[in-house]
Amino acid sequence: MKTYTPYTDFTAQNKTISALYGMYAQLEENPDTYMEFTPIVVFMAFSIEAYVNNLGARHLSIWEDLERLPWKTKISILHKSAGKEAVWGESPLQFASEIFMLRDKLAHGKPERVEGPPCFDLGEVDDCLRRELQPDWYTQISRDWVMNAKDRFRLLMKYLGELFGHMESDHLSLSVSGYVEDDGQEG
């Protein structure tokens, strides 16, 4: 009796990028609605690292031994493997550094005191506290920054894929499904 085994070649970056672009769709459909931008930064970092791991697994047979390394080391290894040099002070790698700096601050942050300007009465203090005091690094995550980051993200992902000759849309690859017949034939 013939049997068939279904399979899916799952890609993590497909899920994280889908979530990221879903957040962007909400932001673009309702530009006047308040939205927390922190998840966009986090999912950008997830998506970049998932794609870096995808590229590494596809192009380096020893990737399982490397995938726990820091993100920057992994990107440097991918560059060396592709015969290129990583230039961190220029786009698009500069954007990767920016995203991971923000992600690291969010993921590994410690309490920090943020002081407002001197106030001359308690009414001014109340007004200042209502505006929510935030550290400088966090205030850069504005609507304008997030909207600008979308294209910078796309350019980074395109750049990483091009290290190995992949098409611009490679990072958008969906999970591929099919089946294998008991005789080894794929369908």
C-alpha positions as CSV (number, residue, x, y, z in Angstrom):
1,M,0.0,0.0,0.0
2,K,1.4,3.4,-1.0
3,T,1.8,6.0,1.7
4,Y,2.3,9.8,1.5
5,T,4.1,11.9,4.1
6,P,3.2,15.6,4.2
7,Y,5.8,18.2,5.0
8,T,6.4,21.9,5.4
9,D,9.7,23.6,5.0
10,F,8.9,26.2,7.7
11,T,10.7,29.5,7.8
12,A,10.6,31.5,11.0
13,Q,11.2,34.8,9.2
14,N,8.0,34.2,7.3
15,K,6.0,34.4,10.6
16,T,7.9,37.3,12.0
17,I,7.9,39.4,8.8
18,S,4.2,38.7,8.4
19,A,3.5,40.0,11.9
20,L,5.8,43.0,11.3
21,Y,4.0,43.9,8.0
22,G,0.7,43.3,9.7
23,M,1.6,46.0,12.2
24,Y,2.7,48.3,9.4
25,A,-0.6,47.7,7.6
26,Q,-2.5,48.8,10.7
27,L,-0.4,51.9,11.0
28,E,-0.8,52.8,7.4
29,E,-4.6,52.2,7.3
30,N,-5.1,54.3,10.5
31,P,-2.4,56.9,10.5
32,D,-4.1,59.0,13.1
33,T,-4.7,56.1,15.6
34,Y,-2.3,55.8,18.5
35,M,-0.1,52.7,18.2
36,E,2.8,51.5,20.4
37,F,5.9,51.3,18.2
38,T,8.0,49.1,20.4
39,P,6.7,45.8,18.9
40,I,7.7,47.0,15.5
41,V,11.3,47.4,16.6
42,V,11.2,44.0,18.3
43,F,9.7,42.2,15.3
44,M,12.2,43.9,13.0
45,A,15.1,42.5,15.1
46,F,13.4,39.0,15.2
47,S,12.9,39.1,11.4
48,I,16.5,40.2,10.7
49,E,17.9,37.5,12.9
50,A,15.6,34.8,11.6
51,Y,16.6,35.7,8.0
52,V,20.3,35.7,9.0
53,N,19.8,32.2,10.5
54,N,17.9,31.1,7.4
55,L,20.7,32.2,5.1
56,G,23.3,30.6,7.4
57,A,21.5,27.3,7.4
58,R,21.1,27.3,3.6
59,H,24.7,28.3,2.9
60,L,27.0,27.0,5.7
61,S,26.9,23.3,6.7
62,I,28.2,24.2,10.2
63,W,25.5,26.8,10.9
64,E,24.0,24.8,13.8
65,D,27.3,25.3,15.6
66,L,27.2,29.1,14.9
67,E,23.6,30.0,15.3
68,R,23.9,30.9,19.1
69,L,26.6,33.5,18.3
70,P,25.7,37.2,18.6
71,W,23.8,38.6,15.6
72,K,26.7,40.8,14.5
73,T,29.2,37.9,14.5
74,K,26.8,35.9,12.4
75,I,26.4,38.6,9.8
76,S,30.2,39.0,9.7
77,I,30.5,35.2,9.1
78,L,28.0,35.4,6.3
79,H,30.0,38.2,4.7
80,K,33.2,36.2,4.9
81,S,31.5,33.1,3.5
82,A,30.3,35.2,0.6
83,G,33.8,36.7,0.1
84,K,32.7,40.2,1.1
85,E,33.5,42.6,4.0
86,A,30.9,43.9,6.4
87,V,31.0,47.7,6.5
88,W,29.1,48.5,9.8
89,G,29.3,52.3,9.5
90,E,27.3,52.5,6.3
91,S,23.8,51.6,5.2
92,P,22.3,49.0,5.3
93,L,24.4,47.4,8.1
94,Q,24.3,50.7,10.1
95,F,20.5,50.1,10.3
96,A,21.0,46.6,11.7
97,S,23.2,48.1,14.4
98,E,20.6,50.7,15.2
99,I,17.8,48.1,15.4
100,F,19.8,45.7,17.6
101,M,20.9,48.6,19.9
102,L,17.2,49.4,20.5
103,R,16.2,45.7,20.8
104,D,19.0,45.2,23.3
105,K,18.0,48.2,25.4
106,L,14.4,46.9,25.4
107,A,15.3,43.3,26.1
108,H,18.1,43.9,28.6
109,G,17.2,47.3,30.0
110,K,17.7,48.2,33.5
111,P,15.8,51.0,35.4
112,E,17.1,54.4,34.6
113,R,16.1,57.7,36.0
114,V,14.9,60.3,33.5
115,E,14.6,63.8,34.9
116,G,12.5,66.6,33.5
117,P,13.2,70.3,33.5
118,P,13.0,72.2,36.8
119,C,9.5,73.2,37.7
120,F,8.3,76.2,39.8
121,D,5.0,74.6,41.0
122,L,3.4,71.3,41.4
123,G,1.1,72.0,38.4
124,E,4.1,72.1,36.2
125,V,5.4,68.9,37.7
126,D,2.0,67.2,37.0
127,D,2.1,68.4,33.4
128,C,5.7,67.2,32.9
129,L,4.8,63.7,34.4
130,R,1.7,63.4,32.1
131,R,4.0,63.7,29.1
132,E,5.8,60.6,30.2
133,L,9.5,61.1,30.7
134,Q,11.5,58.7,28.5
135,P,15.3,58.2,27.9
136,D,16.7,59.7,24.8
137,W,17.2,56.3,23.1
138,Y,13.5,55.5,23.5
139,T,12.3,58.8,22.2
140,Q,13.8,58.1,18.8
141,I,11.1,55.5,18.2
142,S,8.6,57.9,16.8
143,R,6.0,57.5,14.0
144,D,8.4,59.1,11.5
145,W,11.3,56.9,12.5
146,V,9.1,53.7,12.3
147,M,7.8,54.7,8.9
148,N,11.3,55.4,7.6
149,A,12.6,52.2,9.1
150,K,10.2,50.1,6.9
151,D,12.2,50.9,3.7
152,R,15.6,50.7,5.6
153,F,14.5,47.2,6.8
154,R,13.6,46.1,3.2
155,L,17.0,47.4,1.9
156,L,18.9,45.5,4.7
157,M,17.0,42.3,3.9
158,K,17.6,42.7,0.2
159,Y,21.3,43.3,0.9
160,L,21.7,40.2,3.1
161,G,20.0,38.0,0.4
162,E,22.2,39.5,-2.3
163,L,25.3,38.3,-0.5
164,F,24.4,34.9,-1.8
165,G,22.8,35.9,-5.1
166,H,19.2,35.7,-3.9
167,M,16.4,37.8,-5.3
168,E,15.3,40.9,-3.6
169,S,12.2,39.2,-2.2
170,D,14.0,36.1,-0.8
171,H,13.3,37.2,2.8
172,L,9.6,37.1,2.1
173,S,9.7,33.4,1.1
174,L,6.8,31.6,2.5
175,S,6.9,28.2,4.0
176,V,6.8,25.5,1.3
177,S,4.6,22.5,1.6
178,G,4.2,19.2,-0.2
179,Y,4.4,15.5,0.3
180,V,6.7,12.6,-0.1
181,E,5.5,9.2,-1.5
182,D,6.8,6.1,0.2
183,D,9.1,5.5,-2.9
184,G,10.9,8.9,-2.2
185,Q,9.1,10.9,-4.9
186,E,8.2,14.5,-3.9
187,G,4.8,15.9,-4.9
